Amino acid sequence: FNASDFLDRTRNGRIVFAGDSIGRNQWESLLCMLSQGVSNHSTIREEYGNPITKHNGFLSMRFDEHNLTIEYYRTPYLVTVSRPPKNTLKDVRGTIRVDMLHWYSEKWAAADVLVFNAGHWWNHYKTLDMYVQSSGTITLSFLLVVRICRGIYFQEGGTVNMSMGVMEAFRRSLETWKLWATLKLDPATSFTFFRSYSPVHYRQVFDRDTISFLWQHWQYTCAYKYI
């Protein structure tokens, strides 16, 4: 990898990463690699003075010598997560708007390179089982497990769909993203990449019996959160 050549090619440009923590890891890796092509590291800075560690949301690293910004937008679903409409059942604590891209998208369109990722958060545990905790706990191996019950559902327009499955919601969110990309991005002036699931992701659980237990119980209404 030739960091100096990459920096020269992207001079006066913007590179955007948008997605979950996997996208953030890629963003951080690129920053580390490109820093090797800069003689004075003090010219690399977060534009708005934000700390990179333990910071959620938007981060923009600037390479002053090349007038280049490399940005990260934390949008695990790419679409909007919001409060439910009025007069919705009390069990609905929030909704994922599968027909509405995140408002961060207003900042993406002018970038020269865009790297999107989504998929890791599209599962029952991080959607339908996301919000309300009950008091019941069990011990699984050496882990403390807290039961999580339903709280977030999928919304299109002003309607909350109580029966839509996670994969169908994911598919519709990708249609929303695709429509936005078709209307807002110019393939003649920008490069766009999209990636989804990692091949393997065990959520920091490596005990074979624990993995087997989780796999067998993942289909149930309530999942389990590790603390």
Secondary structure, 3 states (H helix, E strand, C coil): CCHHHHHHHCCCCEEEEEECHHHHHHHHHHHHHHHCCCCCHHHEEECCCCCCCCCCCEEEEEEHHHCEEEEEEECCCCEEEECCCCCCCCCCCEEEEEEEECHHHHHCCCCCEEEEECCCCCCCCCCCCCCEEEEEEEEECCEEEEEEECCEEEEECCEEECCCCHHHHHHHHHHHHHHHHHHHCCCCCCEEEEECCCCCCCCCCCCHHHHHHHHHHCCCCCEEEEC
